[in-house]
């Protein structure tokens, strides 16, 4: 096969992979569903569950995670699991919850990109689920250019009230639903 043929096959394969990614993105909603529903909103905490926390208060944690071994970082209802080799050097990872009344988190070092995906698990056990269909809860990252939340592939565990996904970069992430 000639070099040009390999290039053509590569382009076709990349196009097919991109289309497949679009079709399987999101947690539980089909991308083919009619998108006339209300825009997605960030989940809020139930008042009773956050009674011990001051509304509007911020939480923060950080730790250096070794490249060779990986590790885990947890804050409130968010867990980051970093596999060995995700980053080339020992790196400071952080979780910031700017306002505990919502399920919005900022992961750092901001802009960090991973060689191996980092797993995030967010619990929504303390969420106000009034009017929320649990199967529609998903993780989304906030696009810094548009400010919009973009859903990512994830799985919802309605028994344990968690949503889990793979992160390929750090930015702001939230649990959203529509």
C-alpha positions in Angstrom: 0.0 0.0 0.0 1.4 3.4 -0.9 1.9 6.2 1.6 -1.0 8.2 0.1 -3.3 5.2 0.6 -2.3 5.0 4.3 -3.0 8.7 4.7 -6.5 8.2 3.1 -7.3 5.2 5.3 -6.0 7.2 8.4 -8.3 10.1 7.6 -11.3 7.7 7.2 -10.5 5.9 10.4 -10.2 9.2 12.3 -13.5 10.5 10.9 -15.2 7.3 12.0 -13.7 7.5 15.5 -14.9 11.1 15.8 -18.4 10.2 14.8 -18.5 7.2 17.2 -17.3 9.5 20.0 -20.1 11.9 19.3 -22.7 9.1 19.3 -21.6 7.7 22.6 -20.8 10.9 24.5 -22.9 11.7 27.6 -24.0 9.4 30.4 -27.4 8.1 29.6 -29.1 10.3 27.0 -29.0 9.5 23.4 -27.4 12.2 21.3 -30.1 11.6 18.8 -32.8 12.7 21.3 -34.6 16.0 20.6 -32.6 18.7 22.4 -35.6 21.0 22.9 -35.6 20.4 26.7 -34.5 23.1 29.1 -30.8 23.8 29.2 -28.7 21.8 31.6 -28.2 23.2 35.1 -25.7 22.5 37.8 -27.1 20.3 40.6 -27.6 22.0 44.0 -27.2 20.6 47.5 -30.3 19.9 49.6 -30.6 22.5 52.4 -30.6 19.8 55.1 -27.5 18.1 53.8 -25.4 21.3 53.8 -26.7 22.5 57.1 -23.3 21.7 58.7 -21.5 23.6 55.9 -21.8 27.4 55.6 -23.5 28.2 52.3 -21.1 30.1 50.0 -18.1 28.7 51.8 -15.2 27.3 49.8 -13.3 24.1 50.2 -9.8 23.2 48.9 -7.3 20.4 49.1 -4.1 19.7 47.2 -1.4 17.0 47.2 1.6 16.0 45.1 0.9 12.7 43.3 3.8 10.7 42.2 4.1 9.9 38.5 5.4 6.4 39.1 2.7 5.2 41.4 -0.3 7.5 40.8 -2.6 8.1 43.7 -5.9 9.5 44.9 -7.2 12.9 46.1 -10.6 13.4 47.8 -12.6 16.4 49.0 -16.1 16.2 50.3 -18.0 14.2 47.6 -15.3 14.3 44.8 -12.6 11.7 44.3 -9.8 11.9 41.7 -7.9 8.7 41.0 -4.7 9.3 39.1 -3.1 6.2 37.4 0.6 5.7 37.3 2.1 7.5 34.2 -0.8 9.9 33.8 1.7 12.8 34.1 5.5 12.7 33.3 6.6 14.1 36.7 5.4 14.2 40.3 2.6 16.8 40.1 0.4 18.9 42.4 -3.2 18.0 42.0 -6.0 20.0 43.6 -9.7 20.1 44.1 -11.5 23.4 44.8 -15.2 23.7 45.6 -15.8 27.4 45.3 -19.3 27.2 46.8 -20.5 24.1 48.6 -24.1 24.8 47.8 -23.6 23.4 44.2 -21.8 20.5 42.6 -19.3 22.6 40.8 -15.6 21.8 41.1 -12.3 23.2 39.8 -9.5 20.7 39.3 -5.9 21.7 39.1 -3.3 22.2 38.0 -5.6 24.0 35.5 -5.0 23.1 31.9 -3.1 19.9 32.8 -3.4 17.2 30.1 -2.9 13.5 30.9 -1.1 10.7 29.1 -3.5 8.3 30.8 -7.0 9.4 31.9 -7.7 10.4 35.4 -10.9 8.9 36.9 -13.3 11.3 38.7 -16.2 10.1 40.9 -18.7 12.6 42.2 -21.3 11.7 44.7 -24.7 13.3 44.5 -26.1 11.7 47.6 -26.7 15.2 49.1 -28.2 16.7 46.0 -31.7 18.3 45.8 -33.2 16.0 43.3 -36.5 17.8 43.0 -37.6 17.6 39.4 -34.4 15.7 38.4 -34.3 12.4 36.6 -31.3 10.7 38.1 -30.5 8.8 34.9 -29.9 12.2 33.2 -27.3 13.4 35.7 -23.9 13.7 34.1 -20.5 15.2 34.4 -19.7 18.2 32.2 -16.6 20.4 31.8 -17.0 24.1 31.5 -15.6 25.3 28.2 -13.5 28.4 29.1 -14.1 29.9 25.7 -17.9 29.8 25.8 -18.7 29.3 29.5 -21.0 26.5 28.4 -21.0 23.1 30.1 -20.1 20.2 27.7 -21.2 16.7 28.7 -18.6 14.0 28.7 -18.8 10.2 28.7 -19.6 8.9 32.2 -21.7 6.4 34.1 -24.4 7.0 36.7 -24.8 4.6 39.6 -28.3 5.4 41.0 -27.8 2.9 43.9 -24.7 4.5 45.3 -25.6 8.0 44.0 -22.4 8.5 42.1 -21.3 9.6 38.6 -17.9 8.4 37.3 -16.0 9.6 34.2 -12.5 9.7 32.7 -10.8 13.1 32.5 -8.2 13.9 29.8 -7.5 17.4 31.0 -8.2 19.6 34.0 -10.6 22.6 34.1 -13.9 23.2 35.9 -16.3 20.3 36.1 -19.8 20.0 37.4 -22.7 17.6 37.9 -25.5 18.7 35.6 -28.9 17.6 34.6 -31.8 18.9 32.5 
